[in-house]
Amino acid sequence: MTKILLLSDTHSHMDDTILKYVKLADQVWHAGDIGDLMVTDTIAALKPLRAVFGNIDAADARATYPLDLHFMCEEVAVFITHIGGYPGRYNPRIRESIYANPPKLFITGHSHILKVMHCKKTGLLHMNPGAIGKHGFHNVRTMLRFEIDGATIKNLEVIELKR
């Protein structure tokens, strides 16, 4: 079983509350808009990190992290990208590949809106953890944590923090 902390849109923000949850996870996944690489360096010093760059990220983040990340976590195929859209409204850049070879878990960021939903057409589970940083229009900062146990995604929890 693997405990995952999923976050996005840190926009250069890191604090002790986020780090408390990082320490409880086995792995941390970041769905882009990292901002200052101090964020990912701090996380990676504590736990294994998988991350993609987002639209606000500068050349250093783009040189360090990919635009798209495909990998297996236990028996779950995962696809992370920053701007990917939602089931039924996928970004045109990735739409064809999602339908041709859907992952079990599709993760995006960008919108600052926490959303978890299934795709009726492919059966994949889509997660967007919202935004944990303080920059943007959101009133509540959010992250997700969950477990992957073999082929099962379970114990999904929404974490809400004050802005």
MDAnalysis code that builds the backbone (N, CA, C; Angstrom):
import MDAnalysis as mda
import numpy as np

u = mda.Universe.empty(489, n_residues=163, atom_resindex=np.repeat(np.arange(163), 3), trajectory=True)
u.add_TopologyAttr("name", ["N", "CA", "C"] * 163)
u.add_TopologyAttr("resid", np.arange(1, 164))
u.add_TopologyAttr("resname", ["MET", "THR", "LYS", "ILE", "LEU", "LEU", "LEU", "SER", "ASP", "THR", "HIS", "SER", "HIS", "MET", "ASP", "ASP", "THR", "ILE", "LEU", "LYS", "TYR", "VAL", "LYS", "LEU", "ALA", "ASP", "GLN", "VAL", "TRP", "HIS", "ALA", "GLY", "ASP", "ILE", "GLY", "ASP", "LEU", "MET", "VAL", "THR", "ASP", "THR", "ILE", "ALA", "ALA", "LEU", "LYS", "PRO", "LEU", "ARG", "ALA", "VAL", "PHE", "GLY", "ASN", "ILE", "ASP", "ALA", "ALA", "ASP", "ALA", "ARG", "ALA", "THR", "TYR", "PRO", "LEU", "ASP", "LEU", "HIS", "PHE", "MET", "CYS", "GLU", "GLU", "VAL", "ALA", "VAL", "PHE", "ILE", "THR", "HIS", "ILE", "GLY", "GLY", "TYR", "PRO", "GLY", "ARG", "TYR", "ASN", "PRO", "ARG", "ILE", "ARG", "GLU", "SER", "ILE", "TYR", "ALA", "ASN", "PRO", "PRO", "LYS", "LEU", "PHE", "ILE", "THR", "GLY", "HIS", "SER", "HIS", "ILE", "LEU", "LYS", "VAL", "MET", "HIS", "CYS", "LYS", "LYS", "THR", "GLY", "LEU", "LEU", "HIS", "MET", "ASN", "PRO", "GLY", "ALA", "ILE", "GLY", "LYS", "HIS", "GLY", "PHE", "HIS", "ASN", "VAL", "ARG", "THR", "MET", "LEU", "ARG", "PHE", "GLU", "ILE", "ASP", "GLY", "ALA", "THR", "ILE", "LYS", "ASN", "LEU", "GLU", "VAL", "ILE", "GLU", "LEU", "LYS", "ARG"])
u.atoms.positions = np.array([
    [0.844, -1.184, 0.000],
    [0.000, 0.000, 0.000],
    [0.888, 1.246, 0.000],
    [0.504, 2.234, -0.831],
    [1.257, 3.476, -0.962],
    [0.359, 4.651, -0.609],
    [0.802, 5.475, 0.342],
    [0.057, 6.669, 0.745],
    [0.558, 7.848, -0.086],
    [-0.370, 8.493, -0.799],
    [-0.044, 9.583, -1.714],
    [-0.591, 10.900, -1.182],
    [0.223, 11.951, -1.248],
    [-0.250, 13.314, -1.053],
    [-0.205, 13.975, -2.419],
    [-1.333, 14.498, -2.872],
    [-1.453, 15.111, -4.192],
    [-1.706, 16.606, -4.027],
    [-0.828, 17.395, -4.643],
    [-1.010, 18.839, -4.576],
    [-0.712, 19.482, -5.921],
    [-1.119, 20.719, -6.035],
    [-0.921, 21.474, -7.270],
    [-0.963, 22.953, -6.949],
    [-0.461, 23.729, -7.875],
    [-0.583, 25.183, -7.813],
    [-0.095, 25.751, -6.477],
    [1.134, 25.388, -6.139],
    [1.757, 25.953, -4.941],
    [2.172, 27.403, -5.173],
    [2.493, 27.749, -6.400],
    [2.869, 29.130, -6.741],
    [3.905, 29.684, -5.759],
    [4.959, 28.888, -5.515],
    [6.094, 29.247, -4.654],
    [5.786, 29.226, -3.159],
    [4.609, 28.757, -2.764],
    [4.255, 28.748, -1.339],
    [4.534, 27.384, -0.701],
    [5.177, 27.420, 0.460],
    [5.375, 26.227, 1.280],
    [5.225, 26.661, 2.730],
    [4.588, 25.827, 3.545],
    [4.460, 26.150, 4.965],
    [4.505, 24.874, 5.799],
    [4.534, 25.041, 7.106],
    [4.658, 23.904, 8.015],
    [3.462, 22.961, 7.949],
    [2.282, 23.486, 7.661],
    [1.098, 22.621, 7.577],
    [1.201, 21.689, 6.373],
    [1.613, 22.221, 5.241],
    [1.815, 21.362, 4.073],
    [2.871, 20.304, 4.395],
    [3.955, 20.721, 5.013],
    [5.044, 19.786, 5.340],
    [4.599, 18.710, 6.322],
    [3.668, 19.032, 7.208],
    [3.126, 18.022, 8.119],
    [2.487, 16.880, 7.321],
    [1.732, 17.233, 6.292],
    [1.089, 16.211, 5.460],
    [2.098, 15.500, 4.562],
    [3.115, 16.212, 4.099],
    [4.176, 15.582, 3.313],
    [4.804, 14.445, 4.127],
    [5.090, 14.709, 5.379],
    [5.754, 13.718, 6.240],
    [4.900, 12.479, 6.489],
    [3.576, 12.607, 6.362],
    [2.671, 11.469, 6.577],
    [2.513, 10.592, 5.331],
    [2.969, 11.079, 4.191],
    [2.806, 10.361, 2.921],
    [4.015, 9.472, 2.635],
    [3.794, 8.494, 1.757],
    [4.906, 7.705, 1.228],
    [5.506, 8.390, 0.005],
    [4.641, 9.037, -0.788],
    [5.059, 9.760, -1.986],
    [4.241, 11.043, -2.085],
    [4.822, 12.059, -2.719],
    [4.109, 13.306, -2.996],
    [4.101, 13.498, -4.506],
    [2.914, 13.831, -5.047],
    [2.764, 14.116, -6.466],
    [2.316, 15.564, -6.599],
    [2.984, 16.313, -7.497],
    [2.681, 17.733, -7.705],
    [2.255, 17.916, -9.158],
    [1.045, 18.465, -9.350],
    [0.466, 18.601, -10.693],
    [0.695, 19.978, -11.302],
    [1.831, 20.588, -11.033],
    [2.248, 21.779, -11.759],
    [1.930, 23.118, -11.123],
    [2.494, 24.162, -11.723],
    [2.539, 25.512, -11.168],
    [3.244, 25.485, -9.817],
    [4.471, 25.011, -9.896],
    [5.339, 24.885, -8.731],
    [5.756, 26.268, -8.245],
    [6.192, 27.103, -9.174],
    [6.765, 28.394, -8.805],
    [8.238, 28.199, -8.481],
    [8.666, 28.690, -7.352],
    [10.058, 28.564, -6.920],
    [10.395, 27.097, -6.645],
    [11.513, 26.615, -7.182],
    [11.905, 25.219, -6.978],
    [12.232, 24.894, -5.530],
    [12.276, 25.891, -4.663],
    [12.397, 25.641, -3.230],
    [11.257, 24.732, -2.772],
    [10.088, 24.878, -3.386],
    [8.928, 24.053, -3.027],
    [9.234, 22.576, -3.263],
    [9.629, 22.235, -4.475],
    [9.883, 20.826, -4.791],
    [11.159, 20.322, -4.134],
    [12.155, 21.182, -3.973],
    [13.382, 20.771, -3.276],
    [13.077, 20.413, -1.826],
    [12.222, 21.195, -1.175],
    [11.846, 20.934, 0.215],
    [11.097, 19.618, 0.338],
    [10.162, 19.390, -0.575],
    [9.397, 18.132, -0.555],
    [10.313, 16.946, -0.829],
    [11.133, 17.056, -1.872],
    [12.000, 15.943, -2.282],
    [13.052, 15.602, -1.233],
    [13.373, 16.527, -0.359],
    [14.312, 16.244, 0.729],
    [13.669, 15.348, 1.794],
    [12.330, 15.303, 1.785],
    [11.600, 14.523, 2.790],
    [11.009, 13.221, 2.255],
    [10.482, 13.254, 1.035],
    [9.758, 12.112, 0.467],
    [10.003, 12.017, -1.033],
    [9.811, 10.824, -1.604],
    [9.881, 10.713, -3.068],
    [8.829, 11.622, -3.705],
    [9.248, 12.333, -4.754],
    [8.395, 13.317, -5.407],
    [8.283, 13.014, -6.892],
    [7.062, 13.131, -7.418],
    [6.814, 13.106, -8.854],
    [6.113, 14.421, -9.154],
    [6.568, 15.117, -10.199],
    [5.991, 16.428, -10.499],
    [6.050, 16.710, -11.989],
    [5.159, 17.603, -12.425],
    [5.161, 18.144, -13.778],
    [5.230, 19.663, -13.660],
    [5.677, 20.322, -14.730],
    [5.665, 21.779, -14.701],
    [4.316, 22.294, -15.183],
    [4.001, 23.514, -14.759],
    [2.755, 24.159, -15.173],
    [3.012, 25.411, -15.975],
    [1.946, 26.081, -16.357],
    [2.047, 27.233, -17.246],
    [2.771, 28.428, -16.624],
    [2.824, 28.562, -15.300],
    [3.533, 29.695, -14.692],
    [4.992, 29.372, -14.411],
    [5.379, 28.127, -14.590],
    [6.725, 27.708, -14.215],
    [7.772, 28.202, -15.205],
    [8.898, 28.653, -14.638],
    [9.999, 29.210, -15.417],
    [10.884, 28.098, -15.980],
    [11.931, 28.513, -16.669],
    [12.826, 27.579, -17.359],
    [13.447, 26.555, -16.416],
    [13.742, 26.931, -15.166],
    [14.367, 25.968, -14.252],
    [13.437, 24.801, -13.940],
    [12.151, 25.073, -13.711],
    [11.183, 23.995, -13.465],
    [10.946, 23.180, -14.731],
    [10.910, 23.843, -15.875],
    [10.690, 23.150, -17.146],
    [11.874, 22.257, -17.512],
    [13.061, 22.630, -17.050],
    [14.249, 21.801, -17.293],
    [14.328, 20.634, -16.316],
    [13.655, 20.761, -15.181],
    [13.724, 19.749, -14.121],
    [12.586, 18.736, -14.207],
    [11.386, 19.205, -14.574],
    [10.196, 18.362, -14.568],
    [9.571, 18.326, -15.955],
    [8.909, 17.211, -16.310],
    [8.290, 17.103, -17.633],
    [6.927, 17.791, -17.703],
    [6.421, 17.947, -18.917],
    [5.070, 18.454, -19.138],
    [4.037, 17.386, -18.777],
    [4.314, 16.154, -19.152],
    [3.439, 15.005, -18.889],
    [4.239, 13.934, -18.173],
    [3.573, 13.218, -17.296],
    [4.227, 12.144, -16.565],
    [3.314, 10.925, -16.579],
    [3.824, 9.828, -17.121],
    [3.107, 8.545, -17.161],
    [3.926, 7.557, -16.334],
    [3.289, 6.870, -15.406],
    [3.999, 5.889, -14.590],
    [3.010, 4.923, -13.952],
    [3.546, 3.880, -13.371],
    [2.744, 2.917, -12.619],
    [3.015, 3.122, -11.137],
    [1.971, 3.130, -10.348],
    [2.086, 3.088, -8.892],
    [1.376, 1.817, -8.480],
    [2.142, 0.862, -8.027],
    [1.647, -0.483, -7.800],
    [1.015, -0.967, -9.102],
    [-0.293, -1.232, -9.117],
    [-0.948, -1.722, -10.341],
    [-1.825, -0.662, -11.006],
    [-1.602, 0.598, -10.665],
    [-2.415, 1.701, -11.190],
    [-1.595, 2.513, -12.187],
    [-2.089, 2.599, -13.422],
    [-1.473, 3.459, -14.434],
    [-1.898, 4.898, -14.155],
    [-0.901, 5.789, -14.044],
    [-1.143, 7.185, -13.677],
    [-0.640, 8.090, -14.798],
    [-1.404, 9.138, -15.082],
    [-1.017, 10.180, -16.036],
    [-1.237, 11.515, -15.340],
    [-0.154, 12.302, -15.190],
    [-0.242, 13.634, -14.596],
    [0.175, 14.668, -15.631],
    [-0.619, 15.720, -15.761],
    [-0.272, 16.891, -16.570],
    [-0.945, 18.092, -15.926],
    [-0.421, 19.265, -16.159],
    [-0.987, 20.437, -15.481],
    [-2.312, 20.867, -16.099],
    [-2.332, 21.087, -17.411],
    [-3.551, 21.535, -18.091],
    [-4.083, 20.376, -18.919],
    [-5.044, 19.653, -18.367],
    [-5.559, 18.467, -19.044],
    [-7.048, 18.465, -19.267],
    [-7.755, 19.398, -18.643],
    [-9.202, 19.403, -18.759],
    [-9.838, 18.378, -17.835],
    [-11.085, 18.058, -18.134],
    [-11.878, 17.154, -17.312],
    [-12.547, 16.124, -18.209],
    [-13.020, 15.014, -17.633],
    [-13.751, 14.042, -18.444],
    [-14.865, 14.714, -19.257],
    [-14.862, 14.400, -20.534],
    [-15.816, 15.003, -21.459],
    [-15.344, 16.333, -22.011],
    [-14.316, 16.919, -21.394],
    [-13.788, 18.217, -21.826],
    [-12.264, 18.224, -21.695],
    [-11.642, 17.174, -22.237],
    [-10.190, 17.079, -22.167],
    [-9.525, 18.136, -23.047],
    [-8.349, 18.563, -22.644],
    [-7.548, 19.479, -23.439],
    [-7.264, 18.825, -24.786],
    [-7.417, 19.548, -25.893],
    [-7.171, 18.950, -27.209],
    [-5.782, 18.317, -27.360],
    [-4.790, 18.838, -26.662],
    [-3.432, 18.313, -26.765],
    [-3.339, 16.851, -26.306],
    [-4.179, 16.450, -25.358],
    [-4.074, 15.092, -24.803],
    [-5.318, 14.231, -25.044],
    [-6.344, 14.824, -25.621],
    [-7.636, 14.130, -25.772],
    [-7.501, 12.776, -26.476],
    [-6.823, 12.755, -27.609],
    [-6.711, 11.515, -28.381],
    [-5.995, 10.417, -27.589],
    [-4.934, 10.779, -26.907],
    [-4.193, 9.760, -26.150],
    [-4.984, 9.260, -24.944],
    [-5.765, 10.131, -24.323],
    [-6.609, 9.703, -23.187],
    [-7.619, 8.658, -23.650],
    [-8.271, 8.916, -24.783],
    [-9.274, 7.979, -25.272],
    [-8.649, 6.708, -25.842],
    [-7.476, 6.827, -26.459],
    [-6.824, 5.653, -27.057],
    [-6.219, 4.725, -26.014],
    [-5.676, 5.307, -24.946],
    [-4.999, 4.508, -23.929],
    [-5.229, 5.140, -22.555],
    [-6.450, 5.017, -22.026],
    [-6.754, 5.708, -20.774],
    [-5.994, 5.121, -19.585],
    [-5.452, 5.987, -18.737],
    [-4.860, 5.510, -17.496],
    [-5.980, 5.166, -16.520],
    [-5.651, 4.547, -15.429],
    [-6.663, 4.317, -14.388],
    [-6.891, 5.607, -13.597],
    [-5.811, 6.412, -13.458],
    [-5.874, 7.652, -12.689],
    [-5.286, 8.784, -13.520],
    [-6.084, 9.811, -13.773],
    [-5.674, 10.983, -14.543],
    [-5.705, 12.195, -13.623],
    [-4.566, 12.884, -13.494],
    [-4.416, 13.984, -12.548],
    [-4.051, 15.265, -13.288],
    [-4.742, 16.345, -12.929],
    [-4.443, 17.662, -13.476],
    [-4.413, 18.689, -12.349],
    [-3.974, 19.877, -12.690],
    [-4.030, 21.029, -11.788],
    [-4.669, 22.168, -12.545],
    [-4.103, 23.363, -12.439],
    [-4.404, 24.544, -13.231],
    [-5.663, 25.301, -12.825],
    [-6.782, 24.664, -12.613],
    [-8.048, 25.369, -12.419],
    [-8.186, 25.994, -11.031],
    [-7.416, 25.530, -10.058],
    [-7.534, 25.924, -8.645],
    [-8.853, 25.438, -8.052],
    [-9.529, 24.541, -8.747],
    [-10.814, 24.002, -8.291],
    [-10.647, 22.509, -8.032],
    [-10.844, 22.105, -6.791],
    [-10.750, 20.697, -6.451],
    [-11.905, 19.940, -7.109],
    [-11.556, 18.859, -7.800],
    [-12.581, 18.063, -8.461],
    [-12.100, 16.628, -8.561],
    [-12.981, 15.697, -8.221],
    [-12.719, 14.267, -8.377],
    [-13.929, 13.683, -9.076],
    [-13.697, 13.002, -10.209],
    [-14.822, 12.464, -10.964],
    [-14.371, 11.316, -11.862],
    [-15.302, 10.449, -12.197],
    [-15.026, 9.361, -13.131],
    [-15.361, 9.802, -14.549],
    [-14.644, 9.246, -15.505],
    [-14.958, 9.455, -16.909],
    [-15.848, 8.296, -17.347],
    [-17.070, 8.591, -17.729],
    [-18.008, 7.538, -18.139],
    [-17.548, 6.824, -19.400],
    [-16.842, 7.554, -20.258],
    [-16.421, 6.981, -21.533],
    [-15.245, 6.014, -21.390],
    [-14.313, 6.314, -20.474],
    [-13.094, 5.494, -20.358],
    [-12.995, 4.718, -19.046],
    [-13.755, 5.144, -18.032],
    [-13.676, 4.505, -16.724],
    [-12.565, 5.037, -15.837],
    [-11.747, 5.965, -16.349],
    [-10.657, 6.485, -15.519],
    [-11.201, 7.340, -14.385],
    [-10.386, 7.495, -13.351],
    [-10.690, 8.396, -12.247],
    [-9.868, 9.662, -12.453],
    [-10.532, 10.805, -12.475],
    [-9.856, 12.091, -12.635],
    [-9.780, 12.785, -11.276],
    [-8.582, 13.309, -10.957],
    [-8.406, 14.099, -9.734],
    [-7.721, 15.411, -10.069],
    [-8.264, 16.493, -9.529],
    [-7.603, 17.788, -9.520],
    [-7.618, 18.224, -8.061],
    [-6.433, 18.377, -7.432],
    [-6.409, 18.696, -6.002],
    [-6.713, 20.144, -5.662],
    [-7.025, 20.967, -6.655],
    [-7.238, 22.384, -6.394],
    [-5.896, 23.081, -6.236],
    [-5.843, 24.111, -5.421],
    [-4.611, 24.878, -5.231],
    [-4.257, 24.935, -3.753],
    [-3.010, 24.644, -3.430],
    [-2.551, 24.714, -2.044],
    [-1.755, 25.991, -1.790],
    [-1.400, 26.705, -2.850],
    [-0.701, 27.972, -2.693],
    [-1.659, 29.094, -2.318],
    [-1.109, 30.266, -2.111],
    [-1.918, 31.411, -1.690],
    [-2.213, 32.372, -2.839],
    [-1.667, 32.113, -4.023],
    [-1.879, 32.982, -5.179],
    [-3.049, 32.453, -6.009],
    [-4.010, 33.300, -6.315],
    [-5.134, 32.893, -7.152],
    [-6.447, 33.322, -6.548],
    [-7.523, 32.941, -7.189],
    [-8.863, 33.379, -6.801],
    [-9.518, 32.494, -5.748],
    [-8.943, 31.336, -5.451],
    [-9.563, 30.389, -4.531],
    [-9.594, 30.950, -3.102],
    [-10.639, 30.611, -2.355],
    [-10.786, 31.069, -0.977],
    [-10.285, 30.039, 0.032],
    [-10.248, 28.785, -0.373],
    [-9.779, 27.700, 0.487],
    [-8.654, 26.984, -0.249],
    [-7.553, 26.731, 0.448],
    [-6.444, 25.984, -0.142],
    [-6.725, 24.498, 0.069],
    [-6.489, 23.693, -0.972],
    [-6.843, 22.272, -0.899],
    [-5.738, 21.368, -1.433],
    [-5.712, 20.155, -0.896],
    [-4.869, 19.055, -1.367],
    [-5.691, 17.784, -1.196],
    [-5.210, 16.717, -1.799],
    [-5.847, 15.413, -1.640],
    [-4.828, 14.422, -1.091],
    [-5.314, 13.483, -0.311],
    [-4.479, 12.329, 0.010],
    [-5.329, 11.082, -0.148],
    [-4.646, 10.013, -0.552],
    [-5.323, 8.755, -0.823],
    [-4.299, 7.647, -0.781],
    [-4.779, 6.423, -0.889],
    [-3.907, 5.261, -0.887],
    [-4.113, 4.464, -2.157],
    [-3.034, 3.871, -2.623],
    [-3.104, 2.910, -3.713],
    [-2.669, 1.575, -3.134],
    [-3.558, 0.610, -3.240],
    [-3.310, -0.729, -2.706],
    [-3.519, -1.707, -3.856],
    [-2.422, -2.120, -4.476],
    [-2.525, -2.969, -5.659],
    [-3.153, -2.190, -6.788],
    [-4.331, -2.638, -7.237],
    [-5.053, -1.959, -8.310],
    [-6.166, -1.056, -7.776],
    [-6.243, -0.896, -6.451],
    [-7.332, -0.156, -5.826],
    [-6.875, 1.223, -5.336],
    [-7.663, 2.229, -5.656],
    [-7.470, 3.589, -5.138],
    [-8.505, 3.761, -4.038],
    [-8.046, 4.069, -2.824],
    [-8.993, 4.083, -1.702],
    [-8.629, 5.171, -0.683],
    [-9.537, 5.351, 0.252],
    [-9.358, 6.267, 1.388],
    [-9.010, 7.691, 0.943],
    [-9.726, 8.176, -0.054],
    [-9.536, 9.537, -0.550],
    [-9.991, 10.534, 0.502],
    [-9.145, 11.522, 0.768],
    [-9.453, 12.553, 1.757],
    [-9.113, 13.928, 1.192],
    [-10.040, 14.859, 1.363],
    [-9.815, 16.246, 0.985],
    [-9.245, 16.970, 2.198],
    [-8.151, 17.694, 1.975],
    [-7.551, 18.502, 3.026],
    [-7.777, 19.965, 2.665],
    [-8.432, 20.702, 3.555],
    [-8.708, 22.111, 3.337],
    [-7.940, 22.938, 4.351],
    [-7.294, 23.991, 3.881],
    [-6.541, 24.897, 4.742],
    [-7.024, 26.317, 4.522],
    [-6.935, 27.132, 5.564],
    [-7.307, 28.538, 5.423],
    [-6.340, 29.249, 4.483],
    [-6.850, 30.214, 3.801],
    [-6.024, 31.001, 2.889],
    [-5.190, 31.959, 3.698],
])
